[in-house]
Amino acid sequence: MTALIIASAQTCSIAGDLAANIQRHLALMVAAAEHGVQLLVFAELSLTGYEPALAQELAIAPDDTVLAPLRELSRELQMTVVVGMPIRLASSSGVLIGALVLAADGSLAVYSKQHLHPGEDAAFVPGLGGKALVWGEDRIALAVCADFSHASHPRDAAALGATVYAAGVLISEGGYAADSALLQGYASEHSMVVLMANHGGPSGGWACAGRSAIWGPDGELIAAAPGVGDALVIARREAGNWSGWQVVL
């Protein structure tokens, strides 16, 4: 197997402040590049914070020029970056919770959250998911928060050959134990690496737990953030073996 370095980017989003959040994303991208990260995944709605009441106002087309600094830096660093943003698509009648894939080659792909939490339908409509990222012999499937609460979602990803399941989430302190146990279970059940990128501070009225994590295909924890705050959780595969570390920023 080829070497692969992936990371969860845990940030403290400022509610509705796209410009400030973009700057923080850029800083974490630079920090990740210092560790050789090839794929960096941010939390659900990382660029705006989890703010359903602001979604109509903040939603953009995936190729909006406001994201140009992120796309340019991903090319410069040769890093593929997945960021969270409310989006509008011509094929959809409402606002979607998007995970935008800003690829190292300059291309753009869109994953839209398929399964909404109760109450989210007041601000969002369900999405259609998206294709797995092809990465050499690896297939990296994306998920956004409630997607992973449906066991069929990671199961279908594994059936299609996913070797990595990468979820951008918002998980509160109260939900962390159950949700992290689910994700860890998927890793061992489907023999795939599971990456979870959580918010590092309060968002949308939720006290987010931080503690972003990556589990190996045997279900064992590779690395995790120690708590809240900005951090990188990094996992490296070399000669078929996984190792990991975390960087508090």
Backbone as a ProteinNet text record, in pm:
[ID]
protein_1_A
[PRIMARY]
MTALIIASAQTCSIAGDLAANIQRHLALMVAAAEHGVQLLVFAELSLTGYEPALAQELAIAPDDTVLAPLRELSRELQMTVVVGMPIRLASSSGVLIGALVLAADGSLAVYSKQHLHPGEDAAFVPGLGGKALVWGEDRIALAVCADFSHASHPRDAAALGATVYAAGVLISEGGYAADSALLQGYASEHSMVVLMANHGGPSGGWACAGRSAIWGPDGELIAAAPGVGDALVIARREAGNWSGWQVVL
[TERTIARY]
83.3	0	86.9	41	114.5	96.8	190.2	179.2	57	-9.4	-127.8	-130.6	-151	-161.7	-292	-380.4	-511.2	-526.1	-614.8	-629.9	-769.6	-813.6	-932.2	-887.6	-959.6	-933.8	-1043.7	-1007.2	-1103.2	-1086.9	-1193	-1186.4	-1302.6	-1286.6	-1392.2	-1452.4	-1559.7	-1619.8	-1685.6	-1675.2	-1742.5	-1874.9	-1983.4	-2117.2	-2135.6	-2157.2	-2189.7	-2076.2	-1956.8	-1844.2	-1758.9	-1804.7	-1738.2	-1593.7	-1568.9	-1433.4	-1336.6	-1376.9	-1288.9	-1267.8	-1373	-1359.4	-1271	-1279.6	-1190	-1045.3	-1016.5	-879.2	-830.2	-915.7	-874.5	-855.2	-939	-920	-785.7	-752.6	-624.3	-508.1	-517.9	-411.1	-396.4	-509.5	-500.6	-447.9	-479.9	-425.2	-273.2	-221.4	-76.3	-12.8	-75.8	-23.8	-25.9	-132.5	-142.1	-34.6	-5.8	95.4	232.4	259.4	386.9	403.3	292.1	294.7	270.2	271.7	257.3	117.7	16.7	-121.7	-164.2	-226	-274.1	-424.4	-498.4	-643.4	-678.7	-744.9	-781.3	-932.5	-999.1	-1144.8	-1188.7	-1273.1	-1327.9	-1466.5	-1517.4	-1644.9	-1764.4	-1881	-2006.9	-2023.8	-2052.7	-2076	-1962.7	-1841.9	-1725.4	-1704.2	-1743.5	-1715.2	-1813.1	-1924.6	-2024.4	-2060.3	-2017.1	-2072	-2205.5	-2247	-2375.4	-2485.1	-2534.3	-2628	-2745.9	-2840.2	-2953.5	-3029.5	-3041.5	-3117.1	-3050.8	-2920.7	-2847.4	-2827.8	-2873.1	-2839.9	-2891.5	-3015.4	-3070.2	-2985.7	-2941.4	-2861.8	-2721.4	-2663.4	-2522.9	-2499.6	-2601.6	-2583.7	-2528.4	-2437.2	-2372.5	-2373.1	-2340.1	-2312.3	-2174.2	-2153.4	-2025.2	-1904.3	-1923.6	-1810.3	-1801.2	-1867.5	-1863.3	-1718.7	-1689	-1551.9	-1506.6	-1600.2	-1561	-1469	-1479.1	-1395.9	-1263.3	-1236.9	-1115.1	-987.5	-974.4	-850.1	-825.2	-931.4	-917.9	-877.5	-939.1	-908.7	-765.8	-725	-589.4	-484.2	-509.7	-411.8	-408.6	-522.5	-522.3	-436.5	-442.1	-356.6	-210.3	-183.7	-45.9	17	-60.2	-9.6	-20	-88.1	-115.7	-185.8	-290	-368.5	-516.4	-586.9	-730.9	-798.8	-892.1	-953.2	-1105.2	-1169.8	-1315.4	-1367.7	-1446.9	-1497.3	-1649.2	-1706.7	-1851.4	-1913.9	-2023.4	-2084.6	-2229.8	-2322.2	-2456.9	-2451.6	-2513	-2500.8	-2636.4	-2638.1	-2753.7	-2708.9	-2790	-2765.2	-2885.6	-2860.7	-2969.6	-3068.3	-3020.1	-3104.7	-3186.1	-3168	-3235.5	-3322.6	-3431.8	-3526.7	-3495.8	-3396.2	-3366.9	-3219.5	-3188.2	-3049.8	-3005	-2885.7	-2827.2	-2711.5	-2686.3	-2566	-2456.4	-2362.5	-2263.3	-2128.6	-2060.8	-1919.7	-1850.6	-1776.9	-1716.3	-1574.1	-1545.7	-1414.5	-1331	-1235.7	-1145.3	-1018.6	-1010	-906	-771.7	-666.6	-530.8	-506.3	-582.6	-564.6	-650.7	-719.8	-802.1	-946.6	-981.7	-1119.9	-1205.7	-1335.9	-1432.6	-1536	-1564.6	-1671.9	-1760.7	-1883.4	-1982.2	-2041.1	-2042.1	-2120.1	-2226.5	-2351.7	-2458.5	-2520.6	-2540.7	-2589	-2722.2	-2727.6	-2845	-2951.8	-2908.6	-3000.7	-2999.6	-3114.2	-3124.1	-3163.7	-3110.8	-3156.9	-3299	-3377.6	-3509.3	-3497.8	-3580.3	-3579	-3494.9	-3399.7	-3315	-3392.4	-3505.7	-3582.5	-3648.3	-3641.8	-3691.1	-3597.6	-3472.9	-3374.6	-3311	-3311.2	-3238.3	-3326.8	-3283.4	-3346.1	-3243.3	-3290.1	-3195	-3118.4	-2992.5	-2911	-2901.9	-2816.4	-2802.6	-2668.8	-2593.6	-2463.4	-2362.5	-2278	-2175.4	-2085.2	-2005.1	-1916.4	-1798.9	-1748.7	-1627.1	-1509.6	-1411.5	-1289.2	-1198.5	-1147.8	-1056.2	-914	-841.3	-708.7	-613.2	-556.3	-476.9	-564.2	-520.3	-601	-707.7	-711.6	-808.8	-934.3	-1044.3	-1169.2	-1212.9	-1229.9	-1262.4	-1406.6	-1493.1	-1634.4	-1658.4	-1742.7	-1772.8	-1907.3	-1921.4	-2047.6	-2055.5	-2178.5	-2199	-2293.3	-2241.7	-2313.9	-2422	-2548.9	-2656.1	-2648.5	-2577.1	-2560	-2510.8	-2412.9	-2352.7	-2442.9	-2548.8	-2640.8	-2730.3	-2726.8	-2798.1	-2696.1	-2706.3	-2605.8	-2589.8	-2695	-2686.2	-2585.6	-2559.8	-2470.9	-2326.9	-2264.3	-2129.6	-2127.6	-2235.5	-2239.6	-2236.2	-2314.6	-2314.4	-2178.4	-2115.3	-1983	-1883.1	-1887	-1795.2	-1822.3	-1950.2	-1985.4	-1932.9	-1917.9	-1865.7	-1713.8	-1651	-1505.7	-1435.8	-1510.1	-1446.6	-1345.8	-1227.1	-1124.9	-1115.2	-1170.5	-1175.2	-1316.2	-1371	-1502.7	-1479.2	-1499.9	-1462.5	-1587.1	-1612.2	-1734.9	-1704	-1763.3	-1762.7	-1888.2	-1873.3	-1985.7	-1999	-2112	-2127.7	-2178.9	-2094.2	-2129.7	-2111.9	-2217.4	-2214.9	-2153.6	-2128.6	-2077.4	-2171.6	-2302	-2398.2	-2407	-2375.9	-2387.3	-2257.6	-2146.1	-2015.7	-1993.4	-2026	-1997.6	-2068	-2195.6	-2271	-2225.7	-2203.4	-2166.5	-2026.2	-1933.1	-1797.2	-1793.8	-1876.6	-1884	-1938.6	-2037.3	-2089.5	-1980.2	-1909.1	-1805.2	-1694.1	-1652.7	-1551	-1599.4	-1726.4	-1782.8	-1783.4	-1812.5	-1810.5	-1670.4	-1568.8	-1431.5	-1401.1	-1431.7	-1402	-1497.7	-1625.3	-1723.6	-1693.4	-1649.9	-1629.9	-1482.6	-1393.6	-1248.4	-1204.4	-1250.1	-1207.5	-1169.7	-1079.8	-1043.4	-1162.3	-1192.8	-1301.8	-1243.7	-1267.7	-1220.6	-1340.7	-1329.4	-1436.3	-1378.8	-1431.9	-1390.5	-1505.6	-1485.5	-1589.4	-1555	-1655.1	-1631.6	-1555.7	-1470.9	-1390	-1443.9	-1559.3	-1618.7	-1768	-1837.7	-1983.8	-2025.4	-2136.6	-2188.9	-2338.1	-2414	-2558.1	-2628.7	-2572.5	-2632.6	-2591.1	-2505.6	-2458.6	-2320.6	-2299.1	-2166.7	-2094.3	-2017.5	-1953.9	-1841.2	-1820.6	-1728.4	-1584.3	-1559.3	-1424.3	-1389.2	-1268.1	-1223	-1237.2	-1207	-1202.9	-1109.5	-1137.8	-1065.7	-1056.5	-961.8	-946.1	-924.1	-1004.9	-993.3	-940.9	-861	-805.9	-903.5	-868.3	-958.9	-983	-909	-934.4	-1019.6	-1061.6	-1142.4	-1062.1	-931.4	-847.8	-828.2	-824.5	-803	-661.2	-649.3	-517.7	-472.8	-563.5	-530.4	-658.9	-653.1	-770.1	-724.2	-803.9	-779.8	-813.4	-740.6	-763	-890.6	-947.8	-1068.4	-1115.5	-1155.9	-1204.8	-1088.8	-1121.4	-1018.9	-974.7	-893.1	-843.3	-735.4	-743.7	-648.3	-647.8	-540	-530.7	-514	-587.7	-572.2	-526.1	-407.3	-340	-314.2	-336.6	-307.8	-225.9	-123.1	-35	-30.8	-47.3	-29.2	100.7	183.9	309.5	335.5	362.5	384	267.9	146.6	26.5	-6	79.6	59.3	21	-71.9	-120.2	-58	-21	22.2	-42.8	-46.7	-115	-64.6	-104	-68.4	-165.7	-166.8	-252.6	-166.9	-211.5	-143.6	-245.5	-225.4	-313.8	-263	-352.7	-312.8	-361.7
-119.6	0	124.8	225.6	351.2	426.4	518.6	602.6	693.2	718.2	804.2	877.4	1009.9	1089.5	1168.4	1142.6	1207.2	1276.2	1374.7	1447.4	1504	1507.5	1582.9	1722	1822.4	1961.2	2005.1	2029.1	2071.3	2220.9	2296.8	2442.3	2492.4	2614.7	2684.6	2788.4	2753.6	2842.8	2962.8	3077.8	3199.4	3208.7	3220.1	3213.1	3313.5	3263	3345.7	3427.5	3419.1	3502.7	3423.9	3422.4	3342.9	3387.1	3518.1	3568.6	3522.5	3536	3495.9	3344.4	3269.4	3124	3076.6	3142.3	3108.5	3129.1	3239.6	3265.1	3157	3111.5	3005.9	2874.6	2848.1	2727.5	2732.5	2847.4	2861.5	2832.6	2882	2859.9	2711.2	2641.5	2498.2	2419.1	2463.6	2398.1	2408.9	2527	2546.9	2459.2	2455.5	2371.8	2224.7	2181.4	2041.6	2007.9	2102.6	2079.4	2053.9	2114.7	2093.2	1949.3	1876.5	1735.9	1642.6	1697.6	1615.5	1566.5	1631	1585.1	1597.5	1492.1	1489.8	1514.4	1473.2	1492.9	1549.6	1666.8	1736.1	1756.2	1708.5	1712.4	1798.1	1898.3	1987	1939.3	2000.7	1962.1	2005.6	1957.2	1997.2	2149.5	2211.1	2356.2	2435.4	2391.1	2451.4	2597.4	2635.9	2771.9	2876.9	2832.5	2927.7	2902.2	2786.5	2737.6	2669.7	2588.2	2519.4	2617.5	2692.5	2801.8	2792.6	2701.5	2685.1	2814.5	2901.3	3025.7	3119.8	3099.8	3186.1	3120.3	2998.1	2921	2984.4	3034.4	3094.9	3213.6	3291.4	3410.3	3375.3	3270.8	3239.3	3142	3070.4	2965.6	3021.9	2946.5	2987.7	2872	2903.7	2798.9	2741.3	2612.5	2552.6	2618.4	2675.1	2735.9	2886.9	2938	3081	3126.3	3246.6	3297	3326	3332.4	3357.3	3245.5	3128.9	3016.1	3009.3	3106.4	3104.5	3093.7	3165.5	3151.3	3008.5	2937.7	2799.2	2709.1	2728.7	2645.8	2671.2	2797.7	2831	2770	2775.5	2720.3	2568.1	2505.4	2359.3	2316.5	2392.7	2362.7	2386.7	2499.6	2534.3	2430.9	2382.8	2286	2142.1	2123.3	1989.2	1902.9	1963.1	1899.2	1905.3	1795.5	1796.3	1828	1923.9	1975.5	1965.1	1915.9	1904.5	2003	2101.1	2205.8	2200.9	2247	2244.1	2379	2379.2	2505.5	2482.1	2573.3	2563.9	2602.5	2522.3	2544	2538.5	2595.5	2587.9	2524.1	2431.6	2368.5	2390.8	2402.1	2422.8	2306.7	2189.4	2070.2	2055.1	2147.1	2134.4	2255.6	2234.4	2341.8	2419.2	2376.4	2443.4	2443.4	2479.3	2485.5	2347.8	2309.1	2180.7	2200.5	2100.3	2100.1	2032.5	2112	2063.1	2033.9	1934.4	1910.3	1926.5	2034.1	2068.4	2015.5	1940.7	1880	1969	2038.3	2127.1	2047.7	1995	1897.6	1963.4	1886.2	1935	1972.2	1912.9	1944.5	2061.3	2127.1	2242	2209.7	2082.9	2045.1	2059.6	2054.8	2073	1961.8	1901.3	1802	1837.1	1789.2	1823.2	1696.7	1691.9	1592.7	1670	1625.4	1691.7	1593.6	1640.3	1557.6	1492.3	1360.7	1286	1274.3	1261.7	1235.7	1354.8	1416.4	1531.9	1490.1	1563.6	1546.9	1602.6	1556.3	1615.8	1766.4	1841.1	1986.7	2055.5	1985.1	2048.1	2079.4	2010.6	2034.7	2172.1	2244.7	2382.9	2475.2	2436	2520.8	2454.1	2320.3	2247.3	2142.7	2098.9	1985.7	1873.2	1747.6	1635.7	1640.9	1599.5	1595.4	1455.3	1441.6	1315.1	1248.1	1296.3	1236.2	1279.6	1187.8	1218.1	1098.3	1103.9	991.8	986.8	866	850.1	911.8	957.9	1010.3	892.8	893.8	788.7	835.2	754.7	795.2	676.9	662.3	543.1	420.4	326.6	207	228.3	347.6	378.2	443.7	423.4	491.7	558	689.9	766.3	814.5	757.8	793.7	904	1000.4	1112.9	1094.5	1158.4	1160.4	1292.5	1337.9	1457.1	1420	1422.2	1406.2	1297.5	1333.2	1234.2	1121.5	1140.7	1031.4	904.8	920.3	800.6	734.5	804	742	638.1	632.4	531.6	425.6	306.4	202.7	168.2	193.2	163.2	252.8	371	466	414.4	384	326.8	187.1	111.9	-21.5	-11.7	81.2	99.1	148.5	237.5	287	172.2	85.1	-28.5	-123.1	-143.6	-232.3	-181.4	-50.2	10.6	23.5	-35.4	-41.2	65.3	138.7	243.6	182.6	242.1	203.3	306.8	427.3	534	592.4	615	676.6	804.3	918.8	1047.9	1130.8	1160.5	1229.3	1364.2	1469.2	1600.7	1611.5	1644.7	1630.9	1751.6	1755.6	1835.9	1741.1	1711.3	1620.5	1694	1694.1	1762.1	1672	1730.4	1651.5	1536.1	1565.1	1463.1	1347.5	1372.8	1268.4	1199.4	1246.5	1199.3	1050.4	1003.2	862.9	768.5	792.3	703.9	717.7	841.1	861.9	810.7	833.8	784.8	632.5	572.3	426.5	371.1	439	399	401.8	513.7	529.7	427.2	405.4	304.9	166.7	139.2	11	-8.6	97.7	87.2	53.8	109.8	83	-66.3	-128.7	-271.2	-357.6	-319.1	-399.4	-404.9	-291.1	-283	-278.6	-294.1	-296	-174.6	-57.9	65.5	170	258.2	368.5	463.6	509.2	605.2	733.2	843.1	974.8	1058.9	1124.3	1211.1	1348.7	1452.1	1590.5	1664.4	1705.9	1771.5	1918	1995.9	2135	2139.1	2240.9	2253.7	2351.3	2409.4	2505.2	2513.1	2594.6	2604.9	2646.8	2591.8	2628.5	2601.4	2699.5	2683.1	2651.3	2696	2666.9	2534.3	2460.7	2331.5	2345.8	2279.9	2271.4	2152.7	2182.4	2074.8	2011.1	1882.8	1805	1810.1	1858.4	1844.2	1697.3	1663.2	1523.7	1454.2	1528	1466.9	1346.6	1245.9	1119.6	1045.4	951.5	861.1	720.8	624.9	484.9	401.3	301.7	214.6	108.8	33.1	-68.9	-185.9	-190.2	-289.9	-233.5	-104.9	-40.8	25.6	9.8	70.8	219.6	299.4	443.1	469.9	545.8	585.8	714.9	812.7	941.7	1016.5	1108.6	1190.2	1321.1	1425.6	1551.8	1533.4	1601.3	1579.7	1641.6	1736.8	1804.1	1904.8	2021.6	2125.9	2213.2	2314.6	2403	2358.9	2441.5	2410.5	2302.2	2205.2	2094.7	2023.3	1952.3	1858.5	1719	1623.6	1483.1	1411.9	1356.2	1308.8	1159.5	1090.7	947.5	922.2	839.7	807.3	655.9	615.1	474.7	459.9	371.6	343.2	193.9	132.6	-12.2	-88.9	-34.5	-102	-81.4	-9.8	12.6	157.8	176.6	309.6	358.8	487.2	554.4	691.9	757.2	886.2	975.5	1101.3	1199.8	1317.2	1399	1517.9	1641.6	1751.2	1880.5	1982	2035.5	2139.8	2275.4	2355.4	2482.5	2602.5
0	0	0	-69.3	-72.3	59.3	86.3	205.2	190.9	300.6	301.6	434.6	429.4	551.9	545.1	640.1	645.9	780.9	788	914.3	930.5	1056.9	1097.4	1137.3	1089.6	1127.7	1223.6	1347.3	1450.2	1474.8	1446.9	1462.6	1547.9	1595.4	1669.1	1575.1	1507.2	1407.7	1475	1408.4	1454.2	1379.3	1452.2	1392.6	1280	1159.3	1044.6	987.6	1043	998.2	899.4	775.2	672.2	652	648.8	623.2	732	857.3	967.5	968	940.4	939.3	824.3	710.2	598.9	640.4	707.1	749.9	845.5	934.7	1026.9	953.4	854.2	773.2	700.7	646	575.6	669.8	793.2	890.1	923	938	967.2	846.9	727.2	608.4	605.3	635.5	637.7	745.5	862.7	971.1	931.9	864.2	821.5	718.6	630.1	527.6	589.7	704.3	772.7	819.6	826.8	867.4	748.8	628.7	509	480.7	540.5	522.6	376.7	326.8	188.2	179.3	281.3	285.8	422	421.9	545.3	546.3	651	658	775.9	747.7	849.9	894	1000.5	1060.2	974.7	1012.8	949.3	957	842.1	835.6	903.1	879.2	945	907.5	786.8	740.9	792.8	846.6	897.8	1043	1094.7	1219	1191	1286.7	1271.4	1312.9	1213.9	1240.3	1143.9	1168.7	1076.8	1050	1149.3	1131.7	1032.2	1007.5	913.8	777.8	762.4	643	514.2	515.7	394.7	349.7	446	416.1	369	424.9	400.7	286.2	242.5	141.7	11.1	-48.9	-173.6	-272.9	-397.1	-494.6	-462.6	-484.4	-448.9	-514.1	-634.1	-704	-681.9	-578.6	-548.3	-527.7	-578	-570	-427.1	-332.3	-194	-142.4	-202.9	-161.1	-236	-323.1	-403.7	-320.3	-208.1	-129.6	-82.8	-45.3	-1.7	-118.3	-232.2	-348.4	-397.8	-395.8	-440.3	-348.4	-217.5	-124.7	-132.7	-155.5	-168.3	-287.6	-395.9	-511.4	-478	-413.2	-380.2	-287.7	-191.4	-94.6	-144	-257.1	-309.5	-203.9	-146.5	-42.1	-79.9	-66.6	-87	46.3	42.7	164.4	152.9	257.5	261	365.9	320.3	409	414.1	525.6	544.8	518.1	440.2	398.1	357.3	393.6	336.5	188.9	104.6	-39.3	-108.4	-228.1	-317.3	-448.2	-497	-625.9	-715.8	-844.6	-939.8	-936.1	-898.2	-897.5	-770	-673.7	-545.4	-517.9	-446.1	-419.5	-292.5	-217.3	-91.3	-59.7	63.4	108.2	154.8	114.1	149.1	246	328.7	410.9	329.3	283.3	190.1	253	197	223	88	73.8	-54.1	-60	-164.8	-181.8	-273	-212.1	-285.4	-313.9	-434.2	-464.3	-494.3	-472.8	-494.8	-640.1	-732.2	-874.3	-920	-826.6	-860.4	-889.4	-896	-924.2	-798.8	-819	-711.2	-717.8	-605.1	-596.3	-478.3	-481.8	-379.9	-319.5	-187.1	-114.1	-37.7	-41.5	33.3	132	254.1	364.5	328.1	341.5	299.4	408.2	532.1	642.6	738.7	759.8	847.2	987.7	1086.2	1224.3	1236.8	1333.6	1357.5	1377.8	1305.9	1315.1	1209.9	1151.1	1049.3	921.4	902	780.1	778.6	889.5	889.4	812.4	798.2	731.2	610.4	606.5	503.2	436.1	319.1	252.2	243.5	238.5	228.2	96.4	102	-18	-74.9	-174.9	-247.3	-222.7	-124.4	-99.6	-204.9	-244.6	-344.3	-362.9	-466.4	-498.7	-401.6	-380.2	-301.4	-376.2	-300.6	-359.9	-394.8	-515.9	-559	-530.7	-453	-404.7	-420.5	-539.8	-565.1	-550.1	-465.1	-442	-335.2	-276.9	-172.9	-229	-156.6	-183.9	-53.4	-57	63.1	52.6	135.7	136.5	237.8	201.9	289.4	358.4	472.9	546.9	620.3	647.6	730	843.7	963.9	1089.7	1084.9	1081.4	1095.4	993.2	884.2	787.9	856.5	946.7	1005.7	1109.2	1151.9	1247.7	1180.8	1049.5	972.8	931.3	987.8	964	817.1	739	595.8	524.2	580.2	512.7	508.3	622.4	614.7	552	570.1	509.3	357.4	302.3	156.7	108	186.8	148.9	142.6	243	245.1	128.2	96.7	-13.3	-146.3	-156.7	-279.5	-276.4	-175	-172.5	-90.8	-7.1	72.8	170.2	174.4	271.4	383	357.6	457.5	456.3	575.6	592	672	607.7	666.5	692.8	819.9	860.1	923.2	867.9	930.6	1015.2	1142.5	1235.3	1327.3	1397.6	1517.8	1624.9	1722.4	1830.1	1962.4	2042	2170.7	2277	2391.8	2504.1	2537.5	2536.7	2573.8	2476.3	2350.5	2249.7	2214.7	2273.2	2226.2	2250.6	2368.7	2400.9	2303.3	2278.7	2189.5	2045	1999.8	1859.6	1829.4	1919.3	1895.2	1898.2	1981.4	1984.7	1853.4	1795.9	1664.9	1559.1	1553.4	1451.9	1469.9	1592.2	1619.8	1577.2	1601.8	1561.9	1411.6	1337.2	1191.1	1141.1	1206.2	1163.6	1169.1	1281.8	1294.6	1212.8	1207.7	1135	986.6	931.1	786.4	746.6	843.9	817.2	736.4	780.4	713.7	819.2	781.7	869.2	878.8	999.1	1018.9	1079	1010.3	1051.9	1093.4	1207.5	1256.6	1288.6	1221.2	1244.7	1311.4	1435.3	1514.4	1536	1575	1613.7	1746	1758.8	1878.5	1980.2	1952.7	2045.3	2024	2102.4	2090.5	1949.8	1903.8	1772.4	1769.3	1725.4	1712.1	1842	1952.9	2081.7	2141.9	2072.2	2121.3	2183.9	2296.2	2357.1	2292.8	2188.3	2112	2192.6	2168.3	2250.9	2203.6	2079.4	2027.4	2015.1	2062.1	2064.4	1928.3	1821.7	1688.3	1693.2	1610.5	1624.9	1492.8	1488.8	1374.8	1431.1	1382.2	1422.9	1306.8	1337.1	1235	1189.5	1085.1	1030.9	1126	1236.2	1340.2	1453.6	1440.2	1542	1652.3	1648.8	1752.2	1723.4	1828.7	1813.6	1764.4	1655.9	1604.7	1671	1676.9	1738.8	1766.1	1864.6	1898.2	1959.3	1938.7	2007.2	2155.5	2244.7	2387.4	2441.1	2367.7	2415.8	2313.6	2360.1	2270.6	2224.1	2140.2	2086.2	1948	1883.6	1750.1	1757.8	1668.2	1670.3	1536	1511	1400.1	1458	1402.3	1438.4	1312.7	1316.2	1195.5	1203.8	1092.9	1083.1	956.8	972	860	839.2	714.9	678.9	601.1	648.8	579.7	589.7	474.6	467	529.7	512.2	559.9	706.2	778.7	921.8	949.1	1043.6	1077.3	1207.9	1207.6	1328.8	1329.4	1445	1450	1560.1	1551	1651.3	1641.8	1742.8	1741.2	1766.8	1707.9	1721.4	1771.3	1888.4	1942.7	1895.3	1840.4	1778.4	1860
[MASK]
+++++++++++++++++++++++++++++++++++++++++++++++++++++++++++++++++++++++++++++++++++++++++++++++++++++++++++++++++++++++++++++++++++++++++++++++++++++++++++++++++++++++++++++++++++++++++++++++++++++++++++++++++++++++++++++++++++++++++++++++++++++++++

